[in-house]
Amino acid sequence: MKRLYPGLGALALLAFFSLAAPGYAQTAAATTKPANPFRYDVGKEVTLIATVRSVPGKSSSGLTPDSFLMLQTKSGLINGKVTPFTLNGKGSISITQGEQIQATGMMMTLQSKQVFVIRTLVVGGRTYQIRSERGFPREHPGAYATTGSKGGQL
């Protein structure tokens, strides 16, 4: 069989590559991930001793998204972020206004507000773990409560 158009294939490839968009290598800045500002870091935790100034109100669906424990410390008033399970439902913690507590957590900026995200609370001599070490809420904080004593009864 005779070749009718010997240069047609080469011409078609040349036209295809000349009309294709140019490809560029990805730069190093595009491959790096930005740091997640909402990531909980146990290494940045601090412990505060504070007096509870206000406790968020309870509703039928739990706490509102902007519910904070208002904590009075020596350095001033702080918004303490708790989980929806902390004050509502099975295993909830009883916290009253004027009560002295110890809160461990870290400061974060949420919705352009400085907030103290609480991971553990010491209320009435009992320690409650309301978040995991990665900052995820515990469903039943009362189930993770421990007392100040190390020993137990047999």
C-alpha positions, 0 to 999 in steps of 0.5 A: 500500500502506498503512503499518500501523505508522508508528512501529514502525521508529523504536521499533525503532531507539530500542530498539536504541540504548538497549540497545547498550553505550556506546562510549568514545574511546580514551585517549592512554595506551592508544595508546602502546606501552611500551618493549621492555626486550629491544631491543638499542640500539647507542647504549648499547654499552660495551666491556669488557676481561675475563678468561674465568672459565668457559666454558659446557659444550657439549651435542649441541643447543648451549648451554643457555638459561642459558649465560653466559661468566663474565667477570672485569673490574676492577669485578667478575664479569659474566655474558656472554650469547653466542649458541648458535652462538658456541661450537658448530658451523661457524664457532664461536669457541675460547675458553678459561678464563683467556683475555683478551678484549674484549667489546662489548655492552650490559647488559640484564635477562633473567629478573630477572638483569643480563646483558651481551649480547655483540655483538662479541668480540675473541679472540686478535687476531681480531674476531668479530661474534656478533650483528647491530647489532639484536642478532640472533644470527649463525649462523656467527660465524667468517664475520664475523671480521676481523683487526686489520690494515687491509691485505691481500695481493694 
